[in-house]
Amino acid sequence: MFQVGDKVSVLDDDIDGVVVSVKNQEVTIETSDGFLLTFQAKELIKIGNSAAIDFNFSKAQIISEKEIPKPNYINKEKKSKKEVPFPDFDLHIEKLVKNYKSMSNYDILTIQTETAKKHIDFAIRNRIPKIVLIHGVGDGVLKSEINFILGRYDGVTFQDANYQKYGLGATEVYFKQNKL
């Protein structure tokens, strides 16, 4: 199997050497560092001519071969540099008042609808083309009230807001503006 003078490599370790002695299944090798180590024959592999196997490798090359290329995501929506972000207003009661625990549902709904009216009137006065009112999902009472209020304004259209950004709990409001 192995003979004195054979070049061998250890299977589970990074050790190469030359066979010095063989006794039954025990093989003693001299490493390239000059150490004498004994292994079982099944732990070694004959590498023959050291020039035949190239143990040199480039870490960068191996990493580049193993890496999965990342897809090139391109935002297909082109945004105008003049486009101004539109405001969104959160109508959750905890965002509007500090102490709401002792308030009745009627009082909470009244504060939320009054706040929504103020934001709508502000947008109309300041010629803001679009706002988002965040009302949350809940039982839909606040959403129904907001839809009722918006239906009373002329030149106002509304729809559910962007689902990816707001989920189901927001309404987008558009204001048709007359040119001056």
Disulfide bonds with the S-S distance in Angstrom:
none
